Amino acid sequence: MRAGRRVGLNDGAALRISNVRLIDGVSTEAVDDAVLDANDKGWITYVGPAAQAPEPIPGVRAIDGRGGTLLPGLFDCHTHLGVASDRSILEAALLTDPVLGVLQTTERLRRTLDAGITSVRDLGGLPAGFRDAVASGLITGPRLQTSVGVISHTGGHADDTFPGGRSLGLDYCEIADDVVGVRKAARRMLRAGADVIKICTSGGISSAHDDPDDQDLLDEEVAAVVDEGHRHRGRPVAAHAQGRAGILAAIRCGVTSIEHGFGIDDEGCDLIGERGTFLVPTLSTAFQPLDPRKTAPWRYEKKLRWNERTKENIAAAIARKVNIAVGTDAGITPHGQNPFELSYLVELGMSPIDAIRAATSNSARLLGVADTLGMLRLGYAADLVLCTEDPLRDIGVLSAPENITLVTQQGIVRKCTLADSGSPQDLSPAPGQRSLHAVARP
């Protein structure tokens, strides 16, 4: 590979990874002493027991996994990569130079990828230009889908007006108060390059004007947005829905995914099963402690009131085996620590293998890329994560970035802390696909 060439998501590289335990994202059992081969386009050509593997091809980069566990690249289906998790939205909006903000976002993309998250759906605050920059190789980060903004009504979850009446003027907050307004808002988001439309059907814990039990957009407004998505190449709709009323309204009106779902009950679980909706529980927010000395009283009170309810309701949904994909709400929760979400799913009753499948093959289904990503199968893209330990014994090992020794996208090595065991490869980021939807076979 020529020095200095940018490597993007439509390029690929050949490699062989051996001496690993294999979790393929679909099966219920791991394969010990496995081998994975990818061709020079980054597509998997063999994956399985070492005893049945073909002979190595001369010149192909060989990586000794040293007994670690090889998994499909992990997904995070709910992030806010354009939002700093270490300071308030007020500080970020008013006191951060825009150029510095862009560079900080690129650093968050890199840290997220280093944590083993190779694909992301961002649900507010990330312009489509970041998706295109990653795809073209201008910057390095996870494969991206983005909603660009969030649609809500006046005084709703995405209204950035403070209780005193002053608005932050966040360009990713879209306020609409009738059917015509939400259609226009959805069209503005699509014009800005959105892959998915994000709406609010309930109030929220982090918004000052409302409560999770409040319904946000009206049923007819939700239905109008879903219709706009269908009319524009079947764009999916993700609904911020924390309380019961918002959850039920969103599912009834045909959204693709329920984000958070803290107040879900048996009726909501039944509807998810009937409609094929996904639940993205973002448990990282429920498990994240808040310091009452640094938190607005209204937010702290809501969080205390909702935390245990959330854990009880999501545990019941897990027991019902509802359709769960993985998201963290990173931006509200810390960036670069995304795999902690799997530990929280396990703590609430999900098996480790099911948590991994939720973060790989099931999340790929939600994002519409299950034909090329989320599984280690012949003909799939070699998006891979190598962990030093066995997450089926302790799911928490995925949460420590130092345990993630190898990350690849379509065979391109993005992170490697193993001693060099093969020919060198250009690790710089190149022309490629526009979004996660565009993972094309050779």
C-alpha positions in Angstrom: 0.0 0.0 0.0 1.5 3.3 -1.1 2.7 5.5 1.8 0.4 8.5 2.5 -2.6 7.0 0.7 -5.9 7.6 2.6 -7.7 4.4 3.4 -11.5 4.7 3.5 -14.4 2.4 4.2 -14.8 1.2 0.6 -11.2 0.0 0.5 -10.0 -3.2 2.1 -7.0 -5.2 3.0 -6.0 -8.9 3.2 -5.1 -10.4 6.5 -5.1 -13.7 8.5 -5.9 -13.8 12.2 -5.1 -17.0 14.0 -4.9 -18.4 17.6 -8.2 -16.9 18.7 -11.4 -17.9 20.3 -14.2 -16.9 17.9 -17.6 -15.4 18.6 -19.3 -14.8 15.3 -22.2 -12.6 16.4 -24.9 -15.2 15.6 -24.1 -18.6 17.2 -24.6 -19.4 20.8 -21.2 -21.0 21.2 -17.6 -19.8 20.7 -15.2 -21.7 18.5 -11.8 -22.4 20.1 -8.5 -22.2 18.1 -10.1 -20.4 15.2 -8.8 -18.7 12.1 -10.2 -15.8 10.0 -9.0 -14.9 6.5 -10.0 -11.8 4.6 -9.1 -11.0 0.9 -7.5 -7.8 -0.4 -11.0 -6.2 -0.6 -11.5 -6.8 3.1 -14.2 -9.5 2.7 -14.1 -12.6 4.9 -13.1 -15.7 2.8 -12.7 -18.2 5.7 -13.8 -18.2 9.3 -13.8 -21.3 11.5 -11.6 -23.9 13.2 -7.9 -23.8 12.5 -7.9 -27.5 11.6 -10.0 -26.8 8.5 -8.4 -23.5 7.5 -6.8 -23.1 4.1 -3.1 -22.7 3.7 -1.8 -19.2 4.4 -1.3 -17.0 1.3 2.2 -15.6 1.0 2.5 -11.9 1.6 -0.8 -11.6 3.5 -0.5 -9.9 6.9 -0.6 -12.5 9.6 -1.7 -11.6 13.1 -1.3 -13.9 16.1 -4.3 -13.3 18.4 -2.5 -14.9 21.3 -5.5 -16.7 22.6 -7.7 -13.7 22.7 -11.4 -13.5 21.6 -12.3 -12.3 18.2 -15.7 -10.7 17.7 -17.5 -8.7 15.0 -17.0 -5.0 15.3 -19.4 -3.6 17.9 -22.2 -1.2 17.2 -23.5 1.7 19.3 -26.9 2.7 17.9 -27.4 5.8 20.1 -24.6 8.4 20.4 -24.2 12.1 20.4 -20.6 12.4 19.1 -20.9 16.1 18.5 -21.7 16.6 22.2 -19.0 16.8 24.9 -19.6 14.4 27.8 -17.2 16.2 30.1 -18.8 19.6 30.2 -22.3 21.1 30.0 -24.1 21.8 26.8 -24.2 25.5 27.9 -20.4 25.6 28.1 -19.9 23.7 24.9 -22.4 25.9 23.0 -21.3 29.3 24.3 -17.7 29.0 25.3 -16.1 26.6 22.8 -14.5 27.9 19.6 -16.3 26.1 16.7 -13.0 25.0 15.1 -11.9 23.5 18.4 -15.3 21.8 18.7 -14.8 20.1 15.3 -11.4 18.8 16.3 -12.7 17.6 19.6 -15.4 15.7 17.8 -12.8 14.0 15.5 -11.0 12.9 18.7 -14.2 11.5 20.1 -14.7 9.5 16.9 -11.2 8.0 17.2 -11.6 7.1 20.9 -14.9 5.4 20.1 -13.3 3.3 17.4 -10.4 2.4 19.7 -13.0 1.1 22.2 -14.1 -1.5 19.6 -17.1 0.4 18.2 -16.7 0.1 14.5 -20.3 1.3 13.6 -22.4 4.1 15.1 -25.8 5.6 14.7 -25.7 9.2 16.0 -29.0 10.7 17.1 -28.5 14.4 17.3 -25.7 16.9 17.1 -23.4 15.3 14.4 -23.5 16.9 11.0 -23.5 14.6 8.0 -20.1 16.0 7.0 -18.4 13.8 9.7 -20.0 10.7 8.1 -18.7 11.6 4.7 -15.2 12.5 6.1 -15.0 9.1 7.8 -16.2 7.3 4.6 -13.7 9.2 2.4 -10.8 8.6 4.8 -10.3 12.2 5.7 -10.7 11.3 9.4 -10.7 7.9 11.2 -13.8 6.7 13.1 -16.6 4.3 13.2 -18.9 3.8 10.2 -21.6 6.4 10.7 -25.3 7.0 10.3 -26.6 10.3 11.6 -29.9 11.9 12.2 -28.2 15.3 12.2 -30.9 16.8 14.5 -33.8 16.1 16.7 -37.5 17.1 16.2 -39.6 18.1 19.2 -42.4 20.5 20.1 -42.3 23.8 21.9 -41.3 23.1 25.5 -40.5 19.5 24.6 -37.3 17.4 25.1 -35.4 19.0 22.2 -36.4 22.6 23.0 -33.1 24.3 23.9 -34.8 27.2 25.7 -33.8 27.6 29.3 -36.4 28.1 32.0 -35.5 31.8 32.0 -36.5 32.1 28.4 -33.1 32.3 26.7 -32.4 29.8 23.9 -29.0 28.3 23.1 -29.9 28.3 19.4 -28.6 24.8 18.9 -28.8 24.2 15.1 -29.6 20.5 15.7 -32.8 21.2 17.7 -35.9 21.4 15.4 -39.1 22.7 17.0 -42.4 21.9 15.3 -46.0 22.2 16.6 -48.3 20.7 14.0 -48.4 18.2 11.2 -47.2 20.6 8.6 -44.4 21.8 10.8 -43.1 18.3 11.6 -43.1 17.4 7.9 -41.1 20.5 7.1 -38.7 19.7 10.0 -38.2 16.1 8.7 -37.5 17.4 5.2 -35.0 19.9 6.6 -33.2 17.0 8.3 -33.2 15.0 5.2 -31.9 17.9 3.2 -29.1 18.2 5.7 -28.1 14.6 4.9 -29.9 12.6 7.6 -29.8 8.8 7.3 -32.4 8.4 10.0 -35.0 10.9 11.4 -35.0 11.4 15.2 -38.1 12.6 16.9 -39.2 13.0 20.5 -42.5 11.3 21.6 -41.9 11.9 25.3 -40.4 14.3 27.7 -37.0 13.6 29.2 -34.9 13.5 32.3 -32.3 16.0 31.0 -34.8 18.6 29.7 -36.1 21.3 32.0 -39.6 21.9 30.7 -41.1 18.4 30.8 -41.1 14.9 32.3 -40.6 11.4 30.8 -44.3 10.8 31.5 -45.3 13.6 29.2 -46.1 12.8 25.6 -44.2 15.0 23.2 -45.3 15.0 19.5 -48.9 14.0 18.9 -49.8 10.7 17.3 -50.7 12.4 14.0 -47.4 14.3 14.0 -45.4 11.1 14.6 -47.3 9.4 11.8 -46.5 12.3 9.5 -42.8 11.9 10.2 -42.9 8.2 9.6 -44.7 8.9 6.3 -41.9 11.3 5.3 -39.4 8.7 6.0 -41.2 6.1 3.9 -41.6 8.6 1.1 -37.8 9.3 1.1 -36.3 5.9 0.3 -37.6 4.3 3.4 -35.6 6.3 5.9 -36.1 4.9 9.4 -37.4 6.9 12.4 -36.0 6.8 15.9 -38.1 8.0 18.7 -36.8 9.4 22.0 -39.5 7.7 24.2 -38.8 7.4 27.9 -42.3 7.3 29.5 -45.2 4.9 28.7 -47.4 7.3 26.7 -44.5 8.2 24.4 -43.4 4.6 24.0 -46.9 3.4 23.0 -47.6 6.3 20.7 -44.3 5.8 18.8 -44.8 2.1 18.3 -48.4 2.5 17.2 -47.4 5.1 14.6 -44.7 2.9 13.1 -41.3 4.2 14.3 -38.3 1.9 13.7 -36.8 2.1 17.2 -37.7 3.2 20.7 -34.8 5.0 22.3 -34.5 4.6 26.1 -37.9 3.0 26.7 -37.5 3.4 30.5 -41.2 3.2 31.1 -41.9 0.2 28.9 -44.5 -2.3 30.2 -46.2 -5.5 29.1 -48.3 -3.6 26.5 -45.2 -2.0 25.1 -43.4 -5.3 24.9 -46.4 -6.9 23.2 -46.5 -4.0 20.6 -42.8 -4.3 19.9 -43.2 -8.0 19.2 -46.2 -7.3 16.9 -44.7 -4.4 15.0 -41.0 -5.6 14.8 -39.8 -2.4 16.5 -36.4 -2.3 18.1 -35.7 -1.2 21.7 -32.5 0.6 22.4 -32.4 0.9 26.2 -29.3 3.1 26.8 -28.8 1.7 30.3 -25.6 3.6 30.6 -27.7 6.7 31.5 -29.6 4.8 34.2 -26.4 3.4 35.7 -24.5 6.7 35.5 -24.4 8.5 38.9 -25.1 12.2 39.2 -23.5 14.5 41.7 -26.3 16.5 43.4 -23.8 19.3 44.0 -23.2 19.7 40.3 -26.7 18.8 38.9 -29.7 21.0 38.6 -32.3 20.0 41.2 -35.1 19.3 38.7 -32.8 16.9 36.8 -31.5 15.2 39.9 -35.0 14.6 41.2 -36.2 13.1 37.9 -33.1 10.9 37.7 -33.7 9.5 41.2 -37.3 8.9 40.4 -36.6 7.1 37.2 -33.4 5.1 37.8 -34.9 2.1 39.6 -38.1 2.1 37.5 -35.8 2.0 34.4 -33.9 -1.0 35.7 -37.0 -2.9 36.7 -38.8 -2.2 33.4 -35.8 -3.0 31.1 -35.1 -6.2 33.1 -38.7 -7.3 32.5 -38.3 -6.5 28.8 -35.1 -8.5 28.6 -36.9 -11.4 30.3 -39.6 -11.1 27.6 -36.8 -11.3 25.0 -37.9 -8.2 23.2 -35.9 -7.0 20.2 -33.0 -5.1 21.7 -30.2 -3.3 20.0 -27.3 -1.6 21.8 -26.9 2.2 22.4 -25.3 4.2 25.1 -26.4 7.8 24.7 -22.6 8.7 24.7 -22.4 12.5 25.0 -24.8 12.3 27.9 -22.6 9.4 29.1 -18.8 9.3 28.6 -17.4 8.8 25.1 -14.9 6.0 24.5 -16.4 3.7 27.2 -19.3 2.4 25.1 -19.0 -1.4 25.8 -20.0 -0.8 29.4 -23.6 -1.0 28.0 -23.2 -4.8 27.6 -22.3 -5.2 31.2 -25.5 -3.4 32.2 -27.6 -5.6 29.9 -26.0 -8.6 31.6 -26.6 -7.2 35.1 -30.3 -6.9 34.2 -30.6 -10.5 33.1 -29.3 -10.9 29.5 -26.8 -13.6 28.9 -23.3 -12.5 27.8 -23.7 -14.1 24.3 -27.1 -12.4 23.8 -25.6 -9.1 24.9 -22.8 -9.5 22.3 -25.4 -10.5 19.6 -27.4 -7.4 20.6 -24.3 -5.3 20.0 -23.4 -7.0 16.7 -25.9 -8.8 14.5 -29.1 -7.3 16.0 -27.8 -3.8 15.9 -26.7 -4.4 12.3 -30.3 -5.4 11.6 -31.6 -2.1 13.1 -29.2 -0.1 10.9 -30.1 -2.0 7.8 -26.6 -3.4 7.2 -27.1 -7.0 8.4 -26.1 -8.4 4.9 -22.5 -7.2 5.3 -21.8 -6.2 8.9 -22.4 -7.6 12.5 -21.4 -11.2 11.8 -18.3 -13.1 11.1 -19.5 -15.0 8.0 -18.2 -15.7 4.5 -18.6 -12.7 2.3 -19.0 -10.2 5.2 -16.8 -7.2 5.8 -13.9 -7.9 8.1 -14.9 -5.4 10.8 -13.3 -7.1 13.8 -12.5 -6.6 17.5 -9.9 -8.7 19.4 -10.2 -8.8 23.2 -7.5 -10.2 25.4 -10.0 -12.1 27.6 -13.2 -14.1 27.2 -16.3 -11.9 27.5 -18.5 -15.0 27.8 -16.9 -15.5 31.2 -16.8 -11.9 32.2 -18.6 -9.4 29.8 -16.9 -6.6 31.6 -13.6 -7.3 29.9 -14.9 -5.5 26.8 -15.3 -2.3 28.8 -11.6 -1.7 29.3 -10.0 -0.1 26.2 -6.6 -1.7 27.1 -8.2 -5.1 26.6 -9.1 -4.3 23.0 -5.9 -5.1 21.2 -7.0 -5.1 17.6 -9.7 -3.2 15.7 -10.2 -3.5 11.9 -12.6 -2.1 9.4 -12.9 -4.2 6.2 -9.6 -5.7 7.0 -7.9 -2.3 7.5 -6.1 -2.2 10.8 -7.2 0.8 12.8 -5.8 -0.1 16.2 -3.2 -2.8 17.1 -1.4 -3.1 20.4 -0.1 -6.6 19.7 3.6 -7.1 18.9 4.0 -6.9 15.1 3.3 -10.4 13.6 3.1 -9.6 10.0 4.0 -7.2 7.2 3.5 -3.5 7.9 0.4 -1.8 6.7 -0.6 1.8 6.2 -2.8 2.6 9.1 -3.7 6.1 7.9 -7.3 6.7 7.3 -9.9 7.0 2.2 -12.4 7.2 -0.7 -15.4 5.1 0.1 -19.0 4.8 1.0 -21.3 7.6 2.0 -22.9 5.8 5.0 -23.4 2.5 6.7 -26.1 1.8 4.1 -23.5 1.8 1.3 -21.4 -1.1 2.4 -21.1 -2.6 -1.1 -19.9 -6.1 -2.0 -17.1 -6.4 -4.6 
